[in-house]
Amino acid sequence: METITKERLKTQSKEEITGFIRGYLTNNGEKLKFDMSGESGREDNINILNSFAPFGIFDCYDFLTIDFHKGTGTVLLGNVGRTYEIDYLGGLTTSQIIYEIFKHTILKR
């Protein structure tokens, strides 16, 4: 897989970025996916987010986390005194959710 930087991602289309995310989530033929049940998998979900840290998703805010309850996801991101919520994640795939996080972090600046 070719090396992609945050700067290069900023020049790509939504389709190109989503394709990159999809490929990045594939490990030895196995695709990593968020556990959206809310029953378990919180640590695995955080590990998926952490795998995108080299692209700067944690650099824009003091905190960024994701939580699911019965298939509905919410991303919380924010700085001291101000929290933002991305809560329109129902029906999105893991790749699409990561793209939404990119939009609010590395693609925003």
C-alpha positions in Angstrom: 0.0 0.0 0.0 1.4 3.4 -0.9 2.1 5.9 1.8 -0.6 8.6 2.2 -0.1 11.7 4.2 -2.7 14.1 5.7 -1.7 16.7 3.1 -2.4 14.3 0.3 -5.7 13.2 1.7 -6.8 16.9 1.7 -6.4 17.0 -2.1 -8.4 13.9 -2.7 -12.1 13.4 -3.5 -14.6 11.8 -1.1 -14.5 8.6 -3.2 -10.7 8.5 -3.1 -10.6 9.0 0.6 -13.3 6.5 1.3 -11.4 4.0 -0.9 -8.2 4.6 1.0 -10.0 4.2 4.4 -11.5 0.9 3.1 -8.1 -0.4 2.1 -6.5 0.8 5.3 -9.1 -1.1 7.4 -8.2 -4.4 5.6 -5.6 -6.4 7.3 -4.5 -9.7 5.7 -7.8 -10.0 3.9 -9.9 -9.3 7.0 -11.8 -6.1 7.2 -11.9 -4.3 10.5 -15.4 -3.0 11.4 -16.8 -1.1 14.3 -18.9 -3.2 16.7 -22.1 -1.2 16.5 -24.1 -3.3 18.9 -23.1 -1.4 22.0 -22.9 -4.7 23.8 -19.1 -5.1 23.6 -16.3 -4.1 21.4 -15.7 -0.6 22.8 -12.0 -1.3 23.1 -11.8 -2.6 19.6 -13.7 0.5 18.3 -11.2 2.7 20.1 -8.3 0.7 18.6 -9.8 1.3 15.1 -9.8 5.0 15.8 -6.3 4.9 17.2 -5.1 3.3 14.0 -5.9 6.6 12.2 -3.9 8.7 14.7 -0.9 9.0 12.3 -3.2 11.0 10.0 -3.9 13.6 12.7 -7.5 12.8 13.8 -6.6 13.5 17.4 -4.6 16.6 16.7 -7.6 19.0 16.3 -9.3 18.3 19.6 -8.5 17.5 23.2 -10.6 14.3 22.9 -12.3 12.1 20.3 -14.3 9.0 21.1 -17.0 6.9 19.6 -19.9 5.1 21.2 -22.6 2.8 19.8 -26.0 1.8 21.2 -28.1 -0.8 19.3 -26.6 0.2 16.0 -26.7 4.0 16.4 -23.3 5.7 16.7 -22.2 8.9 18.2 -18.8 10.5 17.9 -17.8 13.0 20.6 -15.0 15.4 19.9 -14.1 18.6 21.7 -11.9 20.9 23.6 -12.0 22.0 27.2 -15.4 23.7 27.6 -16.8 22.8 24.3 -18.0 19.4 23.0 -19.1 18.6 19.5 -21.3 15.6 18.5 -21.5 13.7 15.3 -24.7 11.8 15.7 -26.0 11.1 12.2 -24.1 7.8 11.9 -27.0 5.3 11.7 -26.7 3.2 8.6 -23.2 4.2 7.8 -20.4 1.7 7.3 -17.1 1.8 9.2 -15.4 3.5 6.3 -18.1 6.1 6.0 -17.9 6.9 9.7 -14.2 7.3 9.5 -14.7 9.7 6.6 -17.1 11.7 8.7 -14.5 11.9 11.4 -11.9 13.0 8.8 -14.3 15.7 7.7 -14.5 17.2 11.2 -10.7 16.8 11.9 -8.0 16.6 9.3 -10.1 17.7 6.3 -11.5 20.7 8.2 -8.2 22.5 8.6 
